[in-house]
C-alpha cells in the first residue's frame, strides 16, 4: 500500500503574538506537519519487542499448563473413556 503525502498549505499570513507576522514554515516544518497528519499503520520496533515478549510468556504458561500432571491425567481419562465407549 503506497502512501501519498498530505499537502500542507503554506501559511504566509499567520500572525504571532503582538501582531508580528510569522515567516512561512520551512521545508522541514512542512515535512514534519505532513508526517504528523498521516495516520500510523502497524507497530513500532518497541511495540514489536513487547508483543514478542508477551507472546513468549503466554506460550510458556500455556506449555506449563498443558504439560502439567492434572491436564495430562484429564486428557488420558478422556481418551480412555472414549475408547471404552467404542469397545
N, C-alpha and C positions, 0 to 999 in steps of 0.2 A: 504494500500500500504506500503510495508516494504522497508525501505531504507537500502542500503548496503553502508558501509563507503568506501570512495575512498582511496585506499592505497597511502600513502605518501612515496616517496623514501627517503632513508637515504642519507644524504649529508655529507660524511666524508672528501671529498677532496676540500671543498669550502674554499677559502682564503678570509680573511678580508682585511682591509686597511693595507698598508705597507707589504703585502705578508704574514701576520701572518695567520696560519691555524686556522679556527674556529672549535670548537668541534661540533660533530653531535648534532642535536636538541634532546632534551629530550622527554619523553612521552607526557608531557603537550603541548609542541610546535608541535609535530606531530598531536596530537588530535585537537588543535586549527586550524592547517592548513587544516585538513580534514573537520572540521566544516565550515570553510570559503569556501572551494571548493565545498561543496554541495549546490545545488540550494535551495532557500527558497520556501516554499509552504504555502499558507494561510496567515492570518493576525496575527499580534501580539496583545497582550491584549490592548495596547493603540489604535491601529487601530480599534479594535472591539468597543471600547468606543466611538471613534469619529464617526464611522459609525452608531452606535446606536443612538447617539445624533442627527446626521444629518437626519436619517430616522424618528425619532420622530418629529423633527422640520418640515420636509416635510409633515408628516401626519397631524400635527396641522394646517399648512397653507392650505392644501387641504380640511380639515374639515371646516375651516372658509369660504373658497370659496364656497363649496358645500352647506353649510347651510346659506349662505348669502341671502338677500332678492331678488336680481336680478336673481340668479340661480334658486331659488325656483319658482319665478314668471315665468321664462322662461320654466322650466320643466312643470309647471302647464298649461301654454298656449299650449305647445306642446302636452300634453296628451289630453287636451280639443279639440284641432283641430283634433287629430287623432280619437277621439271618435265621433266628429261631422261628420267626413268623413264616418264613418261606419254606422251612423244613417240614 
